[in-house]
Amino acid sequence: GETIGEPVPRGTNRAALNADIDILAHPGIISEEEVKIAGERRILLEISARSGHCLTNGYVARLATRLGAKLVLNTDAHAVEDLIASERAREILVGAGLSSREVRETLENSQRLARKLYLNKS
C-alpha cells in the first residue's frame, strides 16, 4: 500500500483494492473512498507493527472503524527479530486508538486470515 515509510507510487492502494486480495498492507494515507471499497470488498486493512509503516496506524484505524472496513494486525516481519508477542500486539492496537472490543475483533480477523491462508496452502 501507499505507506509513508517508503516511496510508493500514487494509485497503489486503488490498484490493489481492484485486485483479488485479502489484505491491503500498510495502506498509509488511504482515502475515505478507498476505505469504503475495502469494506465493501471485505478486504482487510493492515495495522502494522513495522517501523515507518506504523506511522499512519491511528489514521487507518479511525477511518476503518468509522467507515466499516475490517482491520488486521501484521508485523511485516523481515527477520525473526521483527516478530512480536501477543501483549505487544495488543499494545500496538490500543496505541492505534482501538477499543477493547476493536482490539479483540482485529486479532480475530488476523487469526481467521492465518487459518484461511494455511488451509489454502494445504
Buried (B, 14 or more C-beta within 10 A) or exposed (E): BBBBBEEBEEEBBBEBBEEEEEBBBBBBBBEEEBBBBBBEBEBBBBBBBBEEBBBBBBBBBBBBBEBEBBBBBBBBEEEEEEEBEEEEBBBBBEEBBBEEEBBEBBBEBBEBBEEEEEEEEE
